[in-house]
Amino acid sequence: MEVKIDGNKIFVPLKNKWLVYTPEEKVRQEYICRLVNNYGYSLEQMQQEVTVAEGNRRGTGRASADIVVWASKEDVFNKPPVIVVECKADNLTILSDDYYQGAHYARYVKARFLLPLT
């Protein structure tokens, strides 16, 4: 699997559509490819931009985790996920608030692991 970019669009296989290219979306799609290619997860075990809470510390109305991974495709939304991945554009420095955000999301969905990525 590889990241597909066409001009200002990037393909998002977990949503099966093309979105506007952003640096954060590129990081997200690269990590989805890594999860599939290097770690053996299937797309059916993952969801992107999963709502994990209404409201968060940053004051937005809806909090969503960038990538959520379950142990199997049968577990999706039936059991707690095993991994929450919080992505930031690779031109940004991860701040303590970013760790807090990701840790909050992981705790909320009862995931065992949090991966903050740039």
Secondary structure, DSSP 8 states (H G I E B T S, - for coil): ----EETTEEEETTTTEEEE--HHHHHHHHHHHHHHHTT---GGGEEEEEEEEES-TT--SEEEEEEEE-SSGGGTTTS--SEEEEE--TTS---HHHHHHHHHHHHHHT-SEEEEE-
